[in-house]
């Protein structure tokens, strides 16, 4: 029975299954647009990691640990988002503002949602698929132990920074008020460690994927894998830089007059030109 089960798993078209795992949760965006970039993000990343762990039976240690990191990231993100939605009114209000804007005021018909949101759903799901390609590349290629171990450490370091920063910021705002500017702990060194840790995680994951995809049998497969990984990396780094650029602007507008902000020397991160940052 075990052999039969392993054989049936090996018959799964893993890239197609990963594409489906990226698209299906992102369809939550038809219900609430914000869910397409929050819960869908975590579900897609963790589901793709599970697919690799379950279907690829000959994983090397680096591939296995990278998949575990993706799995932890996705599950942790969904738990945090659910807690935040239950406990922080500001984020529920933000979700509804996004929904109202996406509905063009009061136009919430199913036809309008499908037509207007499909490009958004397709774009997000494509990004999640590309971000998961390093898992497939490592599973079917081979790791370069020396460089891969450093990159894997960076993945888990970024994962820890992002998770701990979310916890620290939420705890301080829960006890000191939503308007509190957080400048202690990790925020003493990084202005947005929850985003900057994530940037490190995904950059290191992409490096692992490129290193691991080198020995894939057909050159066109290697080129296609590299292209997808690089596009995914460009996409997620752009999204995260948009977020940190907008946060820098909001913090300056809200706190520039305070001594705490004026004395805050934490690293801002790389910013986008103002014309490309969200309002």
C-alpha positions in Angstrom: 0.0 0.0 0.0 2.8 2.4 0.8 4.4 1.7 -2.6 1.1 2.3 -4.4 0.6 5.6 -2.5 4.1 6.8 -3.3 3.5 5.9 -7.0 0.3 7.8 -7.1 1.9 10.8 -5.6 4.7 10.6 -8.2 2.1 10.8 -11.0 0.9 14.2 -9.9 1.9 17.0 -12.2 3.5 19.1 -9.5 3.9 22.4 -11.5 0.2 22.2 -12.5 -0.8 21.4 -8.9 1.3 24.4 -7.7 -0.4 26.7 -10.2 -3.8 25.5 -9.0 -2.7 26.0 -5.4 -1.7 29.6 -6.3 -4.9 30.4 -8.1 -7.6 28.9 -5.9 -6.9 30.7 -2.7 -6.4 33.9 -4.5 -10.0 33.7 -5.7 -10.8 34.9 -2.1 -10.1 38.3 -3.7 -13.5 38.0 -5.5 -15.1 38.1 -2.1 -12.9 40.6 -0.3 -10.2 42.2 -2.5 -7.9 42.5 0.5 -8.0 38.8 1.1 -6.4 38.2 -2.3 -3.1 39.7 -0.9 -3.4 38.6 2.7 -4.9 35.2 3.5 -4.5 34.0 -0.2 -0.8 34.9 0.0 -0.3 32.8 3.1 -2.4 29.9 1.9 -0.8 29.7 -1.5 2.8 29.8 -0.2 2.1 27.2 2.5 0.1 24.9 0.2 2.8 24.9 -2.4 5.4 24.0 0.3 3.1 21.1 1.4 2.9 19.9 -2.3 6.7 19.8 -2.5 7.2 18.0 0.8 4.5 15.4 0.0 5.1 14.7 -3.7 8.9 15.1 -4.1 10.2 11.9 -2.3 13.9 12.5 -2.8 14.4 16.0 -1.4 17.9 17.0 -0.3 18.2 18.7 3.1 18.3 22.2 1.7 15.2 21.7 -0.4 13.3 20.2 2.6 14.3 23.0 4.9 13.4 25.7 2.4 10.0 24.1 2.0 9.6 24.0 5.8 10.4 27.7 5.9 7.8 28.5 3.3 5.3 26.4 5.2 6.0 28.1 8.5 5.8 31.5 6.8 2.4 30.9 5.2 0.8 29.4 8.3 2.2 32.0 10.6 1.0 34.8 8.3 -2.6 33.4 8.2 -2.7 33.0 12.0 -1.4 36.6 12.5 -3.9 38.0 9.9 -6.8 36.2 11.6 -5.8 37.4 15.0 -5.4 41.0 13.7 -8.7 41.0 12.0 -10.5 39.8 15.1 -8.8 42.2 17.5 -7.8 45.4 15.6 -10.6 47.6 14.4 -8.3 49.7 12.3 -7.5 46.7 10.0 -11.2 45.8 9.6 -11.9 49.4 8.6 -9.0 49.2 6.1 -10.4 46.0 4.6 -13.8 47.7 4.1 -12.2 50.8 2.6 -10.3 48.7 0.1 -13.5 46.7 -0.7 -15.6 49.9 -1.2 -12.9 51.3 -3.5 -12.7 48.1 -5.4 -16.5 48.0 -5.8 -16.4 51.5 -7.3 -18.6 52.8 -4.6 -21.7 50.6 -4.5 -21.3 48.5 -7.6 -20.9 45.0 -6.0 -22.6 42.8 -8.6 -20.9 39.4 -9.2 -20.4 40.3 -12.9 -18.6 43.5 -12.0 -16.4 41.8 -9.4 -15.4 39.1 -11.8 -14.6 41.4 -14.7 -12.8 44.1 -12.6 -10.9 41.8 -10.3 -9.8 39.0 -12.6 -6.6 40.8 -13.7 -5.8 41.4 -10.0 -6.5 37.7 -9.2 -4.4 36.5 -12.1 -1.5 38.8 -11.3 -1.4 37.8 -7.6 -1.7 34.1 -8.2 1.1 34.3 -10.8 3.3 36.1 -8.3 2.7 33.4 -5.6 3.5 30.7 -8.1 6.8 32.3 -9.1 7.7 32.9 -5.5 7.3 29.1 -4.9 9.4 28.1 -7.9 12.6 27.9 -5.8 11.1 24.9 -4.0 10.5 23.1 -7.3 14.0 24.0 -8.6 15.7 22.7 -5.5 13.6 19.6 -5.4 14.5 18.6 -8.9 18.0 20.0 -9.0 20.8 19.8 -6.5 22.0 22.2 -3.8 25.5 23.7 -3.6 26.2 23.0 0.0 28.5 25.9 0.9 26.5 28.8 -0.7 23.2 27.1 -0.1 23.7 26.8 3.7 24.4 30.6 4.0 21.3 31.4 1.9 19.2 29.0 4.0 20.4 30.6 7.2 19.3 34.0 5.7 15.9 32.6 4.9 15.3 31.5 8.5 16.8 34.7 9.8 14.5 36.8 7.7 11.5 34.6 8.7 12.4 35.2 12.4 12.8 38.9 12.0 9.4 39.3 10.2 7.5 37.2 12.7 9.1 38.7 15.8 8.6 42.2 14.5 4.9 41.6 13.9 4.6 40.2 17.4 6.5 43.1 19.0 4.6 45.9 17.1 1.2 44.3 17.8 2.0 43.9 21.5 3.2 47.5 21.9 0.3 49.0 20.0 -2.1 46.9 22.0 -0.7 48.1 25.3 0.3 51.7 24.4 -2.3 52.6 21.8 -2.6 52.4 18.0 -1.0 55.8 17.6 2.2 54.7 19.4 5.4 55.0 17.2 7.4 51.8 17.8 11.1 52.5 18.0 12.4 49.9 20.4 13.6 46.3 20.0 14.1 45.4 16.4 12.6 48.8 15.4 15.6 50.5 16.9 17.7 49.2 14.0 15.1 48.7 11.2 12.1 51.0 10.7 10.1 48.2 9.1 11.6 44.8 10.2 8.4 43.0 9.5 8.7 43.9 5.8 12.5 44.0 5.7 12.8 40.5 7.2 10.4 39.3 4.6 12.5 41.0 1.9 15.5 39.0 3.1 13.6 35.8 3.3 12.4 36.0 -0.3 15.8 37.3 -1.7 17.6 34.3 -0.1 14.9 31.9 -1.3 15.4 33.1 -4.9 19.1 32.7 -4.6 18.6 29.1 -3.4 16.3 28.5 -6.3 18.7 29.8 -8.9 21.6 27.8 -7.4 19.4 24.7 -7.3 18.0 24.9 -10.9 21.4 24.9 -12.6 21.5 21.1 -13.3 17.9 20.7 -14.5 18.1 18.5 -17.5 16.9 20.7 -20.4 18.4 24.2 -20.9 15.0 25.7 -21.7 13.7 24.4 -18.4 16.5 26.0 -16.5 15.9 29.3 -18.4 12.2 29.2 -17.7 12.8 28.5 -14.0 15.3 31.3 -13.7 12.9 33.7 -15.5 10.0 32.8 -13.2 12.2 33.0 -10.0 13.6 36.4 -11.0 10.1 37.8 -12.0 8.7 36.6 -8.7 11.6 38.3 -6.9 11.1 41.6 -8.7 7.4 41.4 -8.0 7.5 40.8 -4.3 10.4 43.2 -3.7 8.5 45.9 -5.5 5.4 45.2 -3.4 7.3 45.3 -0.2 9.2 48.5 -1.2 5.9 50.1 -2.0 4.7 49.3 1.5 7.8 50.6 3.3 7.9 53.7 1.1 4.3 54.5 2.0 4.9 53.8 5.7 7.9 56.1 5.7 5.8 58.9 4.3 2.9 58.3 6.8 5.3 58.2 9.7 6.9 61.4 8.6 3.5 63.1 8.3 2.4 61.9 11.7 5.5 62.1 13.8 8.0 64.5 12.3 7.3 67.0 15.0 8.2 64.6 17.8 11.6 64.3 19.3 11.2 60.5 19.3 10.9 60.5 15.5 13.7 63.0 15.1 16.1 60.9 17.1 15.1 57.6 15.4 18.1 56.5 13.3 16.8 53.1 12.2 17.4 51.9 8.6 14.5 53.0 6.4 15.1 50.5 3.7 15.2 51.2 0.0 12.5 53.6 -1.2 10.6 53.9 -4.4 10.1 57.2 -6.2 7.0 58.9 -4.8 5.1 58.4 -8.0 5.2 54.6 -7.6 4.2 54.4 -4.0 0.6 53.8 -3.0 -1.5 56.8 -1.5 
